[in-house]
């Protein structure tokens, strides 16, 4: 069994990391990480979902026939 990531998977991983560095606000990250239940405000959730949508990552694990991105199975 080969458990190594493919180059496509490694490229996507790098893309996500770079995007998060640029687009996940530090103050939101801190509130999310320091909250007892990991919650952020409804407004922040909406802001975050809009950012994911703009990037093409909303519903990324949903099947394409339902409007999703049908991401690689390993993610």
N, C-alpha and C positions, 0 to 999 in steps of 0.2 A: 504494500500500500504506500503510495507516494503522498506524503503530507506537506510537501513543499508548495508554497504559493506559486502560481504562474506569474509570468511577467505582467500580464494584464491585471491581475489581482494586486500585485505590488505597486503598479502605476496608479491604480485607483486609490489604494491606501495612502500613497503620497499626496495625491490630489486632495483627498479629504483632509488630511493633516494641514496642508498649506491653506486650504480654504477656511478651516476652523480658526487658524491663527489670525486670519484677516477679518473674519466675520462673526465670531462668537465674542460678544462684548465681555471684557474682563469683569465688570461689575455684575453682570448677569451670571457669569460663571461662578463668581464668589458666592453670590446669594444662593444659587442652585446647590453648590457643594456644601455650604454651611447650614442649609436648612435641614431641620430634623427629618423631614420627609422628602427632601429634594425638590420642593415645589418652587415655582416662580409665579408671578402674577399672571392673570388671564391676558392682560395686555402684552406682557413679555412673551407668553406662549404664542399669541397671534403674530407678534413681530418675528419670532423665530420661525414659525411655520411659513410665513411669507418669504423669508430669506431662503429657506430650503426650497420652496416652490420656484423662486426666481432662478436658483441654481439647477433646477431640474431634479431635485432629490425628494420632492414631496411624494409620499406613497411609493417610495423606491422599491419596496419589497412586494408590492401588489402586482398581480398579473397584468400584462399589457392590455388585455381585453377589458379590464376594469379601470383603465386610465393610469396604471402604475408604471413603474420603471423596470420591473422584473429584473432586479439586480442579480449579480452573480450569486450562485447558490451558497458559496462559502461565507457570504456576508449576511 
